[in-house]
């Protein structure tokens, strides 16, 4: 029994293209794929964000010094630091003037007694005693009034200082919070810009890494088109931001499919003639 084998071979230039393609495909896929060049990365915290974080931390309890100072203005002695240092001088000068006027009043009593013929008599003594008692009382009232006036002014000033400190205790944290917000927003803008630059660099590195595979894909598609006599179609595997694994699997699938089609288009038929 004789066996006759008929083999349909592609043109020589197609075989040469297929061999060259196979060598390039083997060389391209022989080395391990380095995905570290386009691994995802996160932009570090911006300096403004760091400043905002530190300011927020230091601002905790920032009101406490103002609360402590406000407490010093309360209680029995809170007014003392607001007493006028010139108050005693004012009191001394006022009382000295009062004493001068009081002495003049006593002189007038003597003159009246002399004119009425009671100089040195009991009536003059009674008039002097009454005058002195009233004068002493008025003097005491005047002095106490001056002291009370100084105390009232100091107490009012202490209360105003207390209110000012309490207002600062609420205002300072608000201002710090505004600074933290502003710094955080500026830092977030800068960080977003840095992240965009990292992403762009990552995409550039990824495209550069897959460029040889892209060329092989176009080449294989062209060879398959020539071998089959049909227009070649090739879809690029470089899409926005794929994961390294997805891209590697996609490229490998396309290359292996093209190579398989090329081999399949030129399969060897066998004819058997039995005689």
C-alpha positions in Angstrom: 0.0 0.0 0.0 1.5 3.3 -1.1 0.8 6.5 0.9 0.9 9.8 -1.0 1.3 13.0 1.1 0.4 16.4 -0.3 1.6 19.5 1.7 0.4 23.0 0.9 3.1 25.4 2.0 2.9 29.2 2.2 5.1 31.4 0.1 8.7 31.6 1.2 8.5 35.2 2.2 5.6 34.4 4.5 7.6 31.6 6.1 10.5 34.0 6.6 8.1 36.5 8.2 6.7 33.8 10.5 10.1 32.6 11.6 11.3 36.2 12.3 8.1 36.8 14.2 8.5 33.7 16.3 12.1 34.7 17.2 11.0 38.2 18.2 8.1 36.8 20.2 10.3 34.4 22.0 12.9 37.0 22.8 10.3 39.5 24.0 8.6 37.1 26.4 11.8 35.3 27.6 12.7 37.9 30.2 10.5 38.4 33.3 8.3 41.4 33.0 9.3 44.3 35.3 6.2 46.0 36.6 8.0 48.0 39.2 8.5 50.9 36.8 4.8 51.6 36.6 3.6 50.3 39.9 1.0 52.6 41.5 2.3 55.2 44.0 0.8 57.8 46.3 2.0 61.3 46.5 3.4 62.2 50.0 1.7 64.6 52.3 2.3 68.2 51.1 4.2 70.6 53.4 1.0 72.7 53.8 -0.8 69.6 54.9 2.0 68.8 57.4 1.8 72.3 58.7 -2.0 72.1 59.0 -1.7 68.8 60.9 0.9 70.2 63.3 -1.1 73.4 63.8 -4.2 71.4 64.5 -2.3 69.4 67.1 -0.8 72.4 68.8 -4.2 74.1 68.8 -5.8 71.5 71.1 -6.2 73.3 74.4 -5.0 76.6 73.0 -7.8 78.3 75.0 -6.5 77.2 78.3 -4.0 80.1 79.0 -6.9 82.6 78.4 -9.2 80.7 80.8 -6.4 80.7 83.4 -5.8 84.4 83.0 -9.6 85.1 83.1 -9.8 83.2 86.4 -7.1 85.6 87.9 -9.5 88.5 87.4 -12.2 86.9 89.6 -12.5 86.4 93.3 -11.9 88.8 96.2 -8.6 90.0 95.0 -9.3 90.0 91.3 -9.6 93.8 91.2 -6.3 94.6 92.9 -4.1 94.6 89.7 -6.5 97.3 88.3 -6.3 99.7 91.2 -4.9 103.0 90.1 -1.3 103.6 91.5 -2.2 107.2 92.0 -5.3 106.7 94.0 -3.6 107.2 97.4 -2.1 110.4 96.1 -5.5 111.7 95.1 -7.0 110.7 98.4 -4.1 112.4 100.3 -4.5 115.6 98.3 -8.3 115.7 98.7 -8.2 115.1 102.4 -5.5 117.8 102.9 -7.7 120.3 101.1 -10.6 119.2 103.2 -8.6 119.7 106.4 -7.7 123.2 105.3 -11.3 124.0 104.7 -12.3 122.5 108.0 -9.7 124.6 109.8 -11.1 127.7 108.2 -14.5 126.8 109.5 -13.2 126.6 113.1 -11.6 130.0 112.7 -15.0 131.4 111.6 -16.6 130.0 114.7 -14.1 131.9 116.9 -14.7 135.1 115.1 -18.5 134.8 115.5 -18.0 134.1 119.2 -15.8 137.2 119.6 -18.3 139.4 117.9 -21.2 138.0 120.1 -19.1 138.4 123.3 -19.0 134.6 123.9 -15.4 134.1 123.0 -14.0 131.4 125.3 -17.4 130.7 126.7 -19.4 127.5 126.8 -21.5 128.3 123.8 -18.3 128.6 121.7 -17.2 125.3 123.0 -20.4 123.6 122.0 -20.3 125.2 118.6 -16.7 124.0 118.0 -17.6 120.4 119.2 -20.6 120.2 116.9 -18.6 121.5 114.0 -15.7 119.1 114.6 -18.0 116.1 114.9 -19.7 117.0 111.7 -16.4 117.7 110.0 -14.9 114.4 111.1 -18.0 112.6 109.8 -17.9 114.3 106.5 -14.2 113.7 106.3 -14.7 109.9 106.8 -17.5 109.9 104.3 -15.3 111.7 101.7 -12.5 109.3 102.3 -14.7 106.2 102.1 -16.3 107.6 98.9 -12.9 108.0 97.3 -11.9 104.5 98.2 -15.2 103.1 97.0 -14.9 104.9 93.7 -11.4 103.5 93.2 -12.6 100.0 94.1 -15.6 100.3 91.7 -13.4 101.4 88.8 -10.9 98.6 89.5 -13.8 96.0 89.7 -15.3 97.2 86.5 -11.9 97.0 84.7 -11.4 93.4 86.1 -14.8 92.3 84.8 -14.0 93.8 81.4 -10.6 92.0 81.4 -12.3 88.8 82.3 -14.7 89.1 79.4 -11.9 89.9 77.0 -10.0 86.8 78.0 -13.1 84.6 77.6 -13.7 86.0 74.2 -10.1 85.3 73.2 -10.5 81.8 74.6 -13.2 81.3 72.0 -11.7 83.3 69.2 -8.2 81.8 69.1 -9.4 78.2 68.4 -11.6 79.5 65.6 -8.8 81.4 64.0 -6.5 78.4 64.3 -9.2 76.2 62.7 -9.5 78.6 59.8 -5.7 78.4 59.3 -5.9 74.6 59.5 -8.6 74.6 56.9 -6.8 77.0 54.6 -3.5 75.1 54.8 -5.3 71.8 54.3 -6.9 73.0 51.1 -3.7 74.4 49.7 -1.9 71.2 50.7 -4.6 69.0 49.1 -4.3 71.0 45.8 -0.5 70.6 45.8 -0.8 66.9 46.7 -3.3 66.4 43.9 -0.9 68.0 41.4 1.9 65.8 42.6 -0.3 62.7 42.3 -1.3 63.7 38.8 2.4 63.9 37.9 3.1 60.5 39.4 0.2 59.0 37.5 1.4 60.6 34.3 4.9 59.3 34.8 3.5 55.8 35.7 1.4 55.8 32.5 4.4 56.9 30.4 6.5 54.1 31.9 3.8 51.6 31.3 3.3 52.6 27.7 7.1 52.4 27.2 7.2 49.0 28.7 4.5 47.6 26.5 5.7 49.3 23.3 7.6 46.2 22.1 4.5 44.1 22.6 2.5 46.6 20.7 4.9 46.4 17.8 4.8 42.6 17.9 1.0 42.8 17.9 0.9 45.0 14.8 3.5 42.8 13.2 1.7 39.6 13.9 -1.6 41.0 12.7 0.0 42.1 9.5 1.6 38.7 8.9 -1.7 36.9 9.6 -3.4 39.3 7.2 -0.9 38.5 4.5 -1.1 34.7 5.1 -4.8 34.6 5.1 -5.4 37.1 2.4 -7.8 39.1 4.6 -7.3 42.6 5.9 -5.6 42.5 9.3 -7.3 43.9 12.4 -5.5 44.7 15.5 -6.8 46.4 18.7 -4.2 48.2 20.8 -3.7 46.8 24.3 -2.6 50.2 25.7 -5.7 51.4 27.5 -5.9 54.1 30.3 -4.6 52.9 33.6 -5.0 49.1 33.4 -3.5 46.9 36.0 -0.2 45.3 35.2 -1.7 41.8 35.4 -4.6 42.7 33.1 -2.3 44.2 30.5 0.1 41.3 30.6 -2.6 38.7 30.2 -4.3 40.7 27.5 -1.1 41.1 25.5 -0.1 37.5 25.9 -3.6 36.4 24.7 -3.4 38.5 21.6 0.1 37.4 20.7 -0.6 33.8 21.2 -3.9 34.1 19.2 -2.2 35.7 16.3 0.6 33.2 16.3 -1.9 30.4 16.5 -3.9 31.8 13.5 -0.8 32.0 11.5 0.0 28.4 12.1 -3.5 27.3 11.5 -3.8 29.0 8.2 -1.0 26.9 6.9 -1.8 23.5 8.4 -0.6 20.5 6.5 -3.3 18.4 4.9 -2.6 14.7 4.3 -4.1 12.6 1.5 -4.0 8.9 1.6 -4.3 6.8 -1.5 -4.6 3.2 -0.9 -3.7 1.0 -3.8 
